[in-house]
Amino acid sequence: MTTEIKKIGVLTSGGDAPGMNAAIRAVVRSCAYYKIECIGVYRGYQGLIDNDFEELTARSVRNIINRGGTFLKSARSKEFVTKEGRAKAYENLKNADIDALVVIGGDGTFTGAILFNEEHNFPIIGIPGTIDNDINGTDYTIGYDTALNTVVDAIDKIRDTASSHDRLFLVEVMGRDAGDIAMNSGVGAGAEEILIPEEDGGVDRLMASLKKSAKSGKTSSIIVVAEGEKSGKNIFELAEYIGENYPDYDIRVSVLGHIQRGGVPTCFDRVLSSRLGVGAVEALLRGERNVMVGVTNKKVTSVDFEVAIKGQRPVDNELRRVLNITTV
């Protein structure tokens, strides 16, 4: 591979996701392999503005492949949202002789990259790092598999209590706009019903399911609810509504919250992160610009940022069908 790129910056932005450290490690080691300097940017886009740079070598990223979070830190940058802030970031990059960027994050991160490229024509490659798995152009995002395993483990423990005390548990999982975590963890943990943002009528279906369960004498259940589920009720109001209609149920609410973001990345996420980190550097060396690298049908591919963040992916109806069959 031949290229004029001699120095690459790498940053993480948005919510942290298990596997981000593994992706940083792969970017740094790929740069070392291809004899390119690598510069770590701390605290995402804010670090570009603050000139918070540090040279990274293969030694800098030893023993981080198994660590959750991101050692480069992450932060929301109000200043980068402004044209003036992005201009300052560009000047800092040029002054540091950085020729290209690898950004690890989700749709907000890629939206910032699009604006930056439009204004300054700066080469950027994105790596999808978000537990929500809500990015187009890749089958999986970094952190998603680890989050799923965390959620299923938590629900398994909750089910022990639900069964012991004949309780109905509503378990809220992350997913503001996408129900991938809810749908897959719900099926994997044997939930009786799943409510996700992409579907209307979830509450009506839930009430019908509870009515069926009540008739059969079932007194303990697990209902998985994505945080962005659009019934118009938060999970506590939903619990109250169920209680008003089914007073015999002993209802409890468990909001899993940020435990879903942390933890040791699974082998799947470590391998995915490593493949995408290498893929990002090699995409730059091939002359690709302003695209995201992802994995589709087990192959590393690339798509334009606009495609990656465009709209919602369709609901997996096959999973919904499996849920309906396995809860009979």
Secondary structure, 3 states (H helix, E strand, C coil): CCCCCCEEEEEECCCCCCCHHHHHHHHHHHHHHCCCEEEEECCHHHHHHHCCEEEECHHHHCCCCCCCCCCCCCCCCCCCCCHHHHHHHHHHHHHCCCCEEEEEECHHHHHHHHHHHHHHCCCEEEEEECCCCCCCCCCCCECHHHHHHHHHHHHHHHHHHHHHHCEEEEEEECCCCCCHHHHHHHHHHCCCEEECCCCCCHHHHHHHHHHHHHHCCCCCEEEEEECCCCCCCCHHHHHHHHHHHCCCCEEEEEECHHHHCCCCCCHHHHHHHHHHHHHHHHHHHCCCCCEEEEEECCEEEEEEHHHHCCCCCCCCHHHHHHHHHHCC
